[in-house]
Amino acid sequence: MVQYEDAILPLLHRRTLVPNDSPRVQTVVCDSSIGLVGLVVQTIEDIVEASAVPCETTRCHGVAAALVLEDRVTDVVDIEALISDAGLGQS
């Protein structure tokens, strides 16, 4: 958890995204069913604004779909699955 503005922000980690020995991490703040959460990532390649487009569904847990943005294959992360995996959505 980290302080973000006036709130405490839970952080979601995926070992496949960020090695455990990283001294510094980058975090993408996302809105979710439990409020704002931070998704810890290894690196942020780019920030783009895009319209919703049809995408390929995947069978990878934690990935909702894959699509092509600016000639790059991009995974759409299933934030709700990550929240469930972290046990944060439970009362």
C-alpha positions in Angstrom: 0.0 0.0 0.0 1.1 3.6 -0.7 -0.4 7.0 -0.1 -2.0 8.4 -3.2 -3.4 11.9 -2.9 -5.5 11.8 0.3 -6.1 8.0 0.3 -4.3 4.7 0.9 -3.9 2.9 -2.4 -3.6 -0.9 -2.5 -1.0 -2.1 -4.9 -1.5 -5.2 -7.1 1.7 -7.1 -8.0 2.1 -9.8 -10.6 5.3 -11.7 -10.3 5.3 -12.2 -14.1 5.3 -8.4 -14.6 7.8 -7.2 -12.0 10.8 -9.1 -10.6 10.8 -9.2 -6.8 14.3 -7.6 -6.6 13.3 -4.3 -8.4 14.5 -1.4 -6.3 11.9 1.0 -7.9 8.6 0.3 -9.4 6.2 2.1 -11.7 2.5 2.0 -10.9 -0.5 2.5 -13.1 -3.5 3.8 -11.1 -6.8 2.1 -12.2 -10.4 2.5 -11.1 -12.0 -0.8 -10.0 -15.0 -2.3 -8.1 -13.2 -1.5 -4.8 -12.1 2.0 -5.8 -8.6 3.1 -7.0 -5.9 0.5 -7.1 -2.3 0.6 -8.3 -1.0 -2.0 -10.8 2.7 -2.3 -10.3 4.4 -2.7 -13.7 8.0 -3.2 -14.8 7.9 -0.3 -17.3 5.4 2.0 -18.9 6.1 1.9 -22.6 3.6 4.6 -23.7 0.3 6.3 -22.9 -2.2 6.4 -25.7 -5.8 7.4 -26.0 -7.8 5.0 -28.1 -11.4 4.2 -29.0 -12.8 0.9 -27.9 -12.2 -1.6 -30.6 -13.1 -5.3 -31.0 -10.3 -7.5 -29.6 -9.2 -11.1 -29.3 -10.1 -12.8 -26.0 -7.3 -14.7 -24.4 -7.1 -17.7 -22.2 -4.4 -16.1 -20.0 -5.6 -15.6 -16.4 -5.5 -11.9 -15.5 -5.6 -10.8 -19.2 -9.1 -9.8 -20.5 -8.1 -9.5 -24.1 -5.4 -8.6 -26.6 -5.6 -5.9 -29.2 -3.3 -3.9 -31.6 -2.6 -0.3 -30.6 -0.3 1.8 -32.8 1.0 -1.4 -34.4 1.8 -3.1 -31.1 0.0 -6.1 -29.6 -1.3 -4.9 -26.2 -2.8 -7.0 -23.4 -5.9 -5.6 -21.7 -5.4 -6.4 -18.0 -8.3 -7.9 -16.1 -8.0 -5.7 -13.0 -11.0 -7.5 -11.3 -9.2 -10.9 -11.6 -6.0 -9.4 -10.0 -8.1 -8.0 -7.2 -9.7 -11.4 -6.6 -6.3 -13.1 -6.7 -5.0 -10.6 -4.1 -8.0 -11.2 -1.8 -8.9 -7.5 -1.9 -12.4 -7.9 -3.1 -13.5 -10.1 -0.2 -15.4 -8.7 2.8 
